[in-house]
Amino acid sequence: MSSPTPLPEKSSPVTKPVSENCWSCRILSGGGLLVSGGYVFMQAQKFKHLGGPPSMGTVAQIVFAAGLASWGIVLIADPVGKKTRKQ
């Protein structure tokens, strides 16, 4: 049997990640990150309100919560996508 002729390769257009061109996707995932950061922060605060001294674990939870929330804000604001290059 003869082998079939290979199909010509199609050049795929350069596509952006979904998070850069879909506003609702950015709002949904960024909002989820903001809510999860708030939840982690509230759990750290709950331990402090029980009267326990803040330990390194509590501080790590608060830092992690701040990181989650800031990641959500950056994802919603999309500062990189708005940057235009001057030529």
MOPAC internal coordinates of N, CA, C and O (Angstrom, degrees):
PM7 1SCF
backbone

  N    0.0000 0     0.00 0     0.00 0    0    0    0
  C    1.4447 1     0.00 0     0.00 0    1    0    0
  C    1.5235 1   109.07 1     0.00 0    2    1    0
  O    1.2310 1   121.11 1   -35.84 1    3    2    1
  N    1.2792 1   115.47 1   144.16 1    3    2    1
  C    1.4554 1   119.08 1   178.43 1    5    3    2
  C    1.5301 1   108.98 1   -90.04 1    6    5    3
  O    1.2310 1   121.59 1   -31.06 1    7    6    5
  N    1.2835 1   114.57 1   148.94 1    7    6    5
  C    1.4634 1   118.49 1  -179.85 1    9    7    6
  C    1.5265 1   109.08 1   -81.88 1   10    9    7
  O    1.2310 1   120.25 1   -36.53 1   11   10    9
  N    1.3171 1   117.12 1   143.47 1   11   10    9
  C    1.4622 1   119.78 1  -179.15 1   13   11   10
  C    1.5294 1   110.56 1   -69.18 1   14   13   11
  O    1.2310 1   120.79 1   -25.54 1   15   14   13
  N    1.2849 1   116.10 1   154.46 1   15   14   13
  C    1.4575 1   120.12 1   179.02 1   17   15   14
  C    1.5250 1   109.40 1   -70.13 1   18   17   15
  O    1.2310 1   120.73 1   -40.76 1   19   18   17
  N    1.3237 1   116.21 1   139.24 1   19   18   17
  C    1.4710 1   118.35 1  -179.22 1   21   19   18
  C    1.5192 1   110.86 1   -68.80 1   22   21   19
  O    1.2310 1   121.59 1   -36.15 1   23   22   21
  N    1.3129 1   114.56 1   143.85 1   23   22   21
  C    1.4615 1   120.61 1   178.69 1   25   23   22
  C    1.5194 1   109.22 1   -75.05 1   26   25   23
  O    1.2310 1   119.70 1   -35.29 1   27   26   25
  N    1.3081 1   118.18 1   144.71 1   27   26   25
  C    1.4672 1   119.45 1   177.56 1   29   27   26
  C    1.5245 1   109.99 1   -67.63 1   30   29   27
  O    1.2310 1   121.12 1   -37.90 1   31   30   29
  N    1.3189 1   115.46 1   142.10 1   31   30   29
  C    1.4623 1   119.90 1  -179.66 1   33   31   30
  C    1.5092 1   109.56 1   -76.26 1   34   33   31
  O    1.2310 1   121.48 1   -47.28 1   35   34   33
  N    1.3005 1   114.78 1   132.72 1   35   34   33
  C    1.4585 1   120.16 1   177.97 1   37   35   34
  C    1.5111 1   108.21 1   -88.45 1   38   37   35
  O    1.2310 1   121.08 1   -42.48 1   39   38   37
  N    1.2933 1   115.54 1   137.52 1   39   38   37
  C    1.4586 1   118.35 1   177.08 1   41   39   38
  C    1.5247 1   107.69 1   -80.30 1   42   41   39
  O    1.2310 1   121.18 1   -59.33 1   43   42   41
  N    1.2951 1   115.34 1   120.67 1   43   42   41
  C    1.4652 1   119.60 1  -178.37 1   45   43   42
  C    1.5204 1   109.13 1   -81.09 1   46   45   43
  O    1.2310 1   120.24 1   -42.48 1   47   46   45
  N    1.3108 1   117.14 1   137.52 1   47   46   45
  C    1.4639 1   118.98 1   178.00 1   49   47   46
  C    1.5229 1   109.78 1   -69.49 1   50   49   47
  O    1.2310 1   121.21 1   -29.58 1   51   50   49
  N    1.2932 1   115.29 1   150.42 1   51   50   49
  C    1.4607 1   120.23 1   178.18 1   53   51   50
  C    1.5178 1   107.66 1   -70.40 1   54   53   51
  O    1.2310 1   121.09 1   -57.85 1   55   54   53
  N    1.3038 1   115.52 1   122.15 1   55   54   53
  C    1.4630 1   119.84 1  -178.68 1   57   55   54
  C    1.5156 1   109.98 1  -112.51 1   58   57   55
  O    1.2310 1   121.52 1   -32.49 1   59   58   57
  N    1.3003 1   114.71 1   147.51 1   59   58   57
  C    1.4547 1   121.03 1   176.63 1   61   59   58
  C    1.5257 1   108.94 1   -87.06 1   62   61   59
  O    1.2310 1   120.22 1   -24.64 1   63   62   61
  N    1.3200 1   117.19 1   155.36 1   63   62   61
  C    1.4605 1   118.15 1   172.06 1   65   63   62
  C    1.5319 1   110.32 1   -61.70 1   66   65   63
  O    1.2310 1   120.64 1   -24.61 1   67   66   65
  N    1.2928 1   116.39 1   155.39 1   67   66   65
  C    1.4697 1   121.06 1  -176.64 1   69   67   66
  C    1.5189 1   111.10 1   -60.70 1   70   69   67
  O    1.2310 1   120.12 1   146.88 1   71   70   69
  N    1.3300 1   117.38 1   -33.12 1   71   70   69
  C    1.4581 1   119.68 1  -176.85 1   73   71   70
  C    1.5198 1   112.47 1   -68.41 1   74   73   71
  O    1.2310 1   119.57 1   164.22 1   75   74   73
  N    1.3328 1   118.42 1   -15.78 1   75   74   73
  C    1.4554 1   119.98 1  -179.07 1   77   75   74
  C    1.5248 1   112.94 1   -91.38 1   78   77   75
  O    1.2310 1   119.26 1   155.90 1   79   78   77
  N    1.3223 1   119.02 1   -24.10 1   79   78   77
  C    1.4503 1   118.57 1  -173.83 1   81   79   78
  C    1.5193 1   113.58 1  -119.86 1   82   81   79
  O    1.2310 1   119.27 1  -175.44 1   83   82   81
  N    1.2872 1   119.01 1     4.56 1   83   82   81
  C    1.4611 1   121.47 1  -178.28 1   85   83   82
  C    1.5341 1   108.49 1  -120.04 1   86   85   83
  O    1.2310 1   120.98 1   -74.63 1   87   86   85
  N    1.3237 1   115.74 1   105.37 1   87   86   85
  C    1.4654 1   120.30 1  -176.25 1   89   87   86
  C    1.5248 1   111.55 1   -62.54 1   90   89   87
  O    1.2310 1   120.11 1   137.37 1   91   90   89
  N    1.3209 1   117.39 1   -42.63 1   91   90   89
  C    1.4633 1   119.05 1  -178.20 1   93   91   90
  C    1.5255 1   111.14 1   -67.54 1   94   93   91
  O    1.2310 1   119.92 1   146.94 1   95   94   93
  N    1.3224 1   117.75 1   -33.06 1   95   94   93
  C    1.4676 1   120.49 1   177.36 1   97   95   94
  C    1.5263 1   110.73 1   -66.65 1   98   97   95
  O    1.2310 1   120.92 1   139.81 1   99   98   97
  N    1.3267 1   115.85 1   -40.19 1   99   98   97
  C    1.4664 1   119.50 1   178.78 1  101   99   98
  C    1.5176 1   111.13 1   -66.51 1  102  101   99
  O    1.2310 1   120.23 1   139.11 1  103  102  101
  N    1.3318 1   117.16 1   -40.89 1  103  102  101
  C    1.4741 1   120.41 1   179.18 1  105  103  102
  C    1.5264 1   110.42 1   -65.37 1  106  105  103
  O    1.2310 1   120.46 1   136.05 1  107  106  105
  N    1.3210 1   116.74 1   -43.95 1  107  106  105
  C    1.4639 1   120.78 1  -177.47 1  109  107  106
  C    1.5273 1   111.35 1   -65.36 1  110  109  107
  O    1.2310 1   120.14 1   129.88 1  111  110  109
  N    1.3219 1   117.33 1   -50.12 1  111  110  109
  C    1.4645 1   119.21 1  -177.10 1  113  111  110
  C    1.5288 1   111.47 1   -73.03 1  114  113  111
  O    1.2310 1   120.14 1   142.05 1  115  114  113
  N    1.3391 1   117.34 1   -37.95 1  115  114  113
  C    1.4628 1   119.56 1   176.94 1  117  115  114
  C    1.5170 1   111.98 1   -65.84 1  118  117  115
  O    1.2310 1   120.68 1   139.81 1  119  118  117
  N    1.3296 1   116.30 1   -40.19 1  119  118  117
  C    1.4649 1   119.83 1   176.61 1  121  119  118
  C    1.5152 1   112.04 1   -65.15 1  122  121  119
  O    1.2310 1   120.63 1   142.39 1  123  122  121
  N    1.3266 1   116.40 1   -37.61 1  123  122  121
  C    1.4644 1   119.95 1   176.59 1  125  123  122
  C    1.5190 1   111.92 1   -63.19 1  126  125  123
  O    1.2310 1   120.87 1   139.78 1  127  126  125
  N    1.3344 1   115.95 1   -40.22 1  127  126  125
  C    1.4654 1   119.22 1   177.65 1  129  127  126
  C    1.5282 1   111.16 1   -67.26 1  130  129  127
  O    1.2310 1   120.31 1   141.39 1  131  130  129
  N    1.3330 1   117.01 1   -38.61 1  131  130  129
  C    1.4668 1   119.51 1   176.99 1  133  131  130
  C    1.5226 1   111.62 1   -63.36 1  134  133  131
  O    1.2310 1   120.55 1   136.32 1  135  134  133
  N    1.3149 1   116.56 1   -43.68 1  135  134  133
  C    1.4702 1   120.56 1  -179.80 1  137  135  134
  C    1.5285 1   110.71 1   -65.88 1  138  137  135
  O    1.2310 1   120.31 1   138.77 1  139  138  137
  N    1.3309 1   117.02 1   -41.23 1  139  138  137
  C    1.4668 1   119.00 1   179.89 1  141  139  138
  C    1.5241 1   110.80 1   -67.83 1  142  141  139
  O    1.2310 1   120.09 1   144.60 1  143  142  141
  N    1.3347 1   117.43 1   -35.40 1  143  142  141
  C    1.4637 1   119.46 1   174.81 1  145  143  142
  C    1.5151 1   111.73 1   -63.91 1  146  145  143
  O    1.2310 1   120.67 1   139.94 1  147  146  145
  N    1.3359 1   116.32 1   -40.06 1  147  146  145
  C    1.4576 1   120.06 1   176.84 1  149  147  146
  C    1.5178 1   112.42 1   -64.84 1  150  149  147
  O    1.2310 1   120.65 1   141.73 1  151  150  149
  N    1.3326 1   116.37 1   -38.27 1  151  150  149
  C    1.4692 1   120.05 1   179.03 1  153  151  150
  C    1.5266 1   111.01 1   -65.41 1  154  153  151
  O    1.2310 1   120.35 1   134.94 1  155  154  153
  N    1.3197 1   116.93 1   -45.06 1  155  154  153
  C    1.4702 1   120.32 1   179.69 1  157  155  154
  C    1.5253 1   109.67 1   -63.29 1  158  157  155
  O    1.2310 1   120.29 1   140.15 1  159  158  157
  N    1.3332 1   117.05 1   -39.85 1  159  158  157
  C    1.4611 1   120.65 1   179.09 1  161  159  158
  C    1.5232 1   111.10 1   -64.96 1  162  161  159
  O    1.2310 1   119.98 1   137.99 1  163  162  161
  N    1.3291 1   117.65 1   -42.01 1  163  162  161
  C    1.4645 1   120.27 1   179.83 1  165  163  162
  C    1.5275 1   111.77 1   -65.59 1  166  165  163
  O    1.2310 1   120.27 1   145.37 1  167  166  165
  N    1.3279 1   117.08 1   -34.63 1  167  166  165
  C    1.4584 1   119.23 1   177.62 1  169  167  166
  C    1.5267 1   110.81 1   -67.81 1  170  169  167
  O    1.2310 1   120.10 1   143.18 1  171  170  169
  N    1.3192 1   117.42 1   -36.82 1  171  170  169
  C    1.4659 1   120.07 1   176.25 1  173  171  170
  C    1.5239 1   110.47 1   -67.55 1  174  173  171
  O    1.2310 1   120.19 1   140.99 1  175  174  173
  N    1.3206 1   117.25 1   -39.01 1  175  174  173
  C    1.4567 1   120.71 1   178.82 1  177  175  174
  C    1.5206 1   111.72 1   -68.04 1  178  177  175
  O    1.2310 1   120.19 1   146.34 1  179  178  177
  N    1.3283 1   117.25 1   -33.66 1  179  178  177
  C    1.4591 1   120.61 1  -179.81 1  181  179  178
  C    1.5266 1   110.68 1   -62.16 1  182  181  179
  O    1.2310 1   120.33 1   140.86 1  183  182  181
  N    1.3128 1   116.98 1   -39.14 1  183  182  181
  C    1.4640 1   120.29 1   178.29 1  185  183  182
  C    1.5233 1   110.81 1   -66.84 1  186  185  183
  O    1.2310 1   120.44 1   141.33 1  187  186  185
  N    1.3339 1   116.76 1   -38.67 1  187  186  185
  C    1.4649 1   119.68 1   178.91 1  189  187  186
  C    1.5243 1   111.11 1   -66.83 1  190  189  187
  O    1.2310 1   119.91 1   144.17 1  191  190  189
  N    1.3456 1   117.78 1   -35.83 1  191  190  189
  C    1.4644 1   120.78 1  -178.47 1  193  191  190
  C    1.5261 1   112.32 1   -72.41 1  194  193  191
  O    1.2310 1   120.20 1   161.98 1  195  194  193
  N    1.3218 1   117.22 1   -18.02 1  195  194  193
  C    1.4644 1   119.39 1   177.29 1  197  195  194
  C    1.5211 1   112.23 1   -75.51 1  198  197  195
  O    1.2310 1   120.22 1   172.80 1  199  198  197
  N    1.3188 1   117.19 1    -7.20 1  199  198  197
  C    1.4547 1   120.73 1   176.09 1  201  199  198
  C    1.5089 1   113.77 1   104.76 1  202  201  199
  O    1.2310 1   119.89 1   179.61 1  203  202  201
  N    1.2981 1   117.82 1    -0.39 1  203  202  201
  C    1.4488 1   120.08 1   179.09 1  205  203  202
  C    1.5137 1   111.48 1   -79.98 1  206  205  203
  O    1.2310 1   120.76 1   -34.00 1  207  206  205
  N    1.3126 1   116.14 1   146.00 1  207  206  205
  C    1.4710 1   117.99 1   177.14 1  209  207  206
  C    1.5349 1   109.71 1   -70.38 1  210  209  207
  O    1.2310 1   120.25 1   -32.83 1  211  210  209
  N    1.3097 1   117.12 1   147.17 1  211  210  209
  C    1.4675 1   118.46 1   179.77 1  213  211  210
  C    1.5268 1   110.81 1   -67.71 1  214  213  211
  O    1.2310 1   121.04 1   -55.09 1  215  214  213
  N    1.2944 1   115.62 1   124.91 1  215  214  213
  C    1.4663 1   120.52 1   179.57 1  217  215  214
  C    1.5234 1   108.90 1   -98.83 1  218  217  215
  O    1.2310 1   120.82 1     0.06 1  219  218  217
  N    1.3122 1   116.05 1  -179.94 1  219  218  217
  C    1.4668 1   120.06 1   178.11 1  221  219  218
  C    1.5260 1   110.58 1   -65.71 1  222  221  219
  O    1.2310 1   120.14 1   149.32 1  223  222  221
  N    1.3281 1   117.33 1   -30.68 1  223  222  221
  C    1.4540 1   120.63 1   177.18 1  225  223  222
  C    1.5185 1   112.05 1   -65.69 1  226  225  223
  O    1.2310 1   120.81 1   140.05 1  227  226  225
  N    1.3324 1   116.06 1   -39.95 1  227  226  225
  C    1.4577 1   120.09 1   178.15 1  229  227  226
  C    1.5185 1   111.07 1   -66.41 1  230  229  227
  O    1.2310 1   120.91 1   138.74 1  231  230  229
  N    1.3174 1   115.86 1   -41.26 1  231  230  229
  C    1.4653 1   120.01 1   177.78 1  233  231  230
  C    1.5254 1   110.03 1   -64.49 1  234  233  231
  O    1.2310 1   120.21 1   140.16 1  235  234  233
  N    1.3165 1   117.21 1   -39.84 1  235  234  233
  C    1.4603 1   120.95 1   178.43 1  237  235  234
  C    1.5261 1   110.62 1   -64.52 1  238  237  235
  O    1.2310 1   120.18 1   142.40 1  239  238  237
  N    1.3385 1   117.27 1   -37.60 1  239  238  237
  C    1.4657 1   120.46 1   176.60 1  241  239  238
  C    1.5219 1   111.20 1   -63.44 1  242  241  239
  O    1.2310 1   120.13 1   138.18 1  243  242  241
  N    1.3131 1   117.35 1   -41.82 1  243  242  241
  C    1.4608 1   120.71 1  -179.09 1  245  243  242
  C    1.5235 1   110.45 1   -67.21 1  246  245  243
  O    1.2310 1   120.14 1   139.63 1  247  246  245
  N    1.3265 1   117.34 1   -40.37 1  247  246  245
  C    1.4704 1   120.69 1   178.00 1  249  247  246
  C    1.5304 1   110.12 1   -65.69 1  250  249  247
  O    1.2310 1   120.41 1   139.12 1  251  250  249
  N    1.3240 1   116.82 1   -40.88 1  251  250  249
  C    1.4627 1   120.46 1   178.21 1  253  251  250
  C    1.5244 1   110.68 1   -64.59 1  254  253  251
  O    1.2310 1   120.40 1   140.26 1  255  254  253
  N    1.3302 1   116.84 1   -39.74 1  255  254  253
  C    1.4651 1   120.57 1   178.21 1  257  255  254
  C    1.5256 1   110.53 1   -64.37 1  258  257  255
  O    1.2310 1   120.11 1   139.65 1  259  258  257
  N    1.3179 1   117.39 1   -40.35 1  259  258  257
  C    1.4656 1   120.36 1   177.57 1  261  259  258
  C    1.5246 1   110.76 1   -64.63 1  262  261  259
  O    1.2310 1   120.39 1   142.42 1  263  262  261
  N    1.3234 1   116.87 1   -37.58 1  263  262  261
  C    1.4623 1   120.31 1   177.39 1  265  263  262
  C    1.5171 1   112.17 1   -65.61 1  266  265  263
  O    1.2310 1   120.23 1   137.08 1  267  266  265
  N    1.3243 1   117.16 1   -42.92 1  267  266  265
  C    1.4677 1   120.40 1   177.28 1  269  267  266
  C    1.5247 1   111.83 1   -61.89 1  270  269  267
  O    1.2310 1   121.04 1   134.85 1  271  270  269
  N    1.3313 1   115.61 1   -45.15 1  271  270  269
  C    1.4667 1   119.38 1  -178.68 1  273  271  270
  C    1.5235 1   111.43 1   -65.60 1  274  273  271
  O    1.2310 1   120.28 1   138.54 1  275  274  273
  N    1.3293 1   117.08 1   -41.46 1  275  274  273
  C    1.4632 1   118.65 1   179.96 1  277  275  274
  C    1.5227 1   110.96 1   -68.72 1  278  277  275
  O    1.2310 1   119.94 1   145.79 1  279  278  277
  N    1.3161 1   117.72 1   -34.21 1  279  278  277
  C    1.4659 1   120.87 1   176.15 1  281  279  278
  C    1.5331 1   110.13 1   -63.15 1  282  281  279
  O    1.2310 1   120.58 1   140.02 1  283  282  281
  N    1.3313 1   116.49 1   -39.98 1  283  282  281
  C    1.4560 1   120.49 1   177.71 1  285  283  282
  C    1.5181 1   111.96 1   -64.99 1  286  285  283
  O    1.2310 1   120.09 1   139.58 1  287  286  285
  N    1.3275 1   117.42 1   -40.42 1  287  286  285
  C    1.4596 1   120.96 1   178.90 1  289  287  286
  C    1.5200 1   110.70 1   -65.61 1  290  289  287
  O    1.2310 1   120.50 1   137.41 1  291  290  289
  N    1.3234 1   116.65 1   -42.59 1  291  290  289
  C    1.4649 1   120.34 1   179.11 1  293  291  290
  C    1.5213 1   110.26 1   -64.51 1  294  293  291
  O    1.2310 1   120.10 1   140.75 1  295  294  293
  N    1.3047 1   117.42 1   -39.25 1  295  294  293
  C    1.4600 1   120.32 1   179.95 1  297  295  294
  C    1.5250 1   111.52 1   -66.00 1  298  297  295
  O    1.2310 1   120.07 1   141.48 1  299  298  297
  N    1.3094 1   117.47 1   -38.52 1  299  298  297
  C    1.4585 1   120.64 1   178.67 1  301  299  298
  C    1.5338 1   110.53 1   -73.11 1  302  301  299
  O    1.2310 1   119.98 1   136.00 1  303  302  301
  N    1.3297 1   117.63 1   -44.00 1  303  302  301
  C    1.4628 1   121.07 1  -176.09 1  305  303  302
  C    1.5234 1   112.39 1   -71.81 1  306  305  303
  O    1.2310 1   119.48 1   148.00 1  307  306  305
  N    1.3140 1   118.60 1   -32.00 1  307  306  305
  C    1.4556 1   124.74 1   179.24 1  309  307  306
  C    1.5284 1   112.17 1    51.36 1  310  309  307
  O    1.2310 1   119.85 1  -117.99 1  311  310  309
  N    1.3480 1   117.90 1    62.01 1  311  310  309
  C    1.4661 1   118.62 1  -177.44 1  313  311  310
  C    1.5275 1   113.45 1   -68.54 1  314  313  311
  O    1.2310 1   119.22 1   154.29 1  315  314  313
  N    1.3095 1   119.10 1   -25.71 1  315  314  313
  C    1.4531 1   121.24 1  -178.68 1  317  315  314
  C    1.5207 1   110.53 1   -74.95 1  318  317  315
  O    1.2310 1   119.55 1   141.96 1  319  318  317
  N    1.3156 1   118.45 1   -38.04 1  319  318  317
  C    1.4467 1   121.64 1  -178.84 1  321  319  318
  C    1.5241 1   113.49 1   -68.89 1  322  321  319
  O    1.2310 1   120.19 1   156.47 1  323  322  321
  N    1.3369 1   117.24 1   -23.53 1  323  322  321
  C    1.4546 1   120.71 1  -178.85 1  325  323  322
  C    1.5220 1   112.54 1   -87.00 1  326  325  323
  O    1.2310 1   120.44 1   167.39 1  327  326  325
  N    1.2982 1   116.76 1   -12.61 1  327  326  325
  C    1.4494 1   120.82 1  -178.27 1  329  327  326
  C    1.5215 1   109.30 1   -73.45 1  330  329  327
  O    1.2310 1   120.56 1   -52.51 1  331  330  329
  N    1.3243 1   116.54 1   127.49 1  331  330  329
  C    1.4565 1   120.10 1   176.87 1  333  331  330
  C    1.5136 1   109.19 1  -114.13 1  334  333  331
  O    1.2310 1   120.98 1   -32.59 1  335  334  333
  N    1.2820 1   115.73 1   147.41 1  335  334  333
  C    1.4497 1   121.23 1  -177.21 1  337  335  334
  C    1.5268 1   109.50 1   -94.47 1  338  337  335
  O    1.2310 1   120.75 1   -50.68 1  339  338  337
  N    1.3152 1   116.17 1   129.32 1  339  338  337
  C    1.4649 1   120.35 1   177.21 1  341  339  338
  C    1.5110 1   108.92 1   -86.94 1  342  341  339
  O    1.2310 1   121.22 1   -45.11 1  343  342  341
  N    1.3203 1   115.26 1   134.89 1  343  342  341
  C    1.4628 1   118.95 1   178.92 1  345  343  342
  C    1.4948 1   111.36 1  -120.87 1  346  345  343
  O    1.2310 1   120.10 1   180.00 1  347  346  345

